[in-house]
């Protein structure tokens, strides 16, 4: 079973920064891509960013472009999300997810980490 464990969330003032981590462990798995998603209270979960594990191609939702950076450490099987210039509207539970092959849905999800941005 593949396990994803997020860390790094917390409370920060608007304009501040946080770095989220997602450690991947478990049985041998195929990792095509990983992503970050978030869900604010009363809202649906939304896509934030994605990275292709081999090659490092990235994509972002428009609202975080220029502020968030997704990256990965292949050797450590760890995914990161550097979040700068945080805004109150970034407040949400952030989840990492793993997609094992192109065209599939995300197969595995973490438990989430809370990010709260105060104004």
RAGI-V789334 format. One record per pair of residues at least 24 apart in sequence whose C-alpha atoms are under 7 Angstrom apart, sorted by the first residue. I is the first residue (numbers start at 0). GAP is how many residues later the second one is. Records with the same first field share a line. If there is no record, write none. Layout:
I: GAP + GAP
//
This chain:
0: 25 + 26
1: 24 + 25
3: 105 + 106
4: 105 + 106
5: 90 + 104 + 106 + 107
6: 106
8: 104 + 105 + 106
9: 104 + 105 + 106
10: 104 + 105 + 106
11: 104 + 105 + 106
12: 104 + 105 + 106
13: 71 + 72 + 73 + 74 + 103 + 104 + 105
14: 70 + 71 + 72
15: 68 + 69 + 70
16: 66 + 67 + 68 + 69
17: 64 + 65 + 66
18: 61 + 62 + 63 + 64
19: 60 + 61 + 62
20: 57 + 58 + 59 + 60
21: 56 + 57 + 58 + 74
22: 54 + 55 + 56
23: 53 + 54
29: 70
30: 67 + 68 + 69
31: 67 + 68 + 69 + 70
32: 65 + 66 + 67
33: 63 + 64 + 65
34: 61 + 62 + 63
35: 58 + 59 + 60 + 61
36: 57 + 58 + 59
37: 54 + 55 + 56 + 57
38: 53 + 54 + 55
39: 51 + 52 + 53
85: 31
86: 30
87: 29 + 30 + 31
89: 27
90: 24 + 25 + 26
91: 24
//
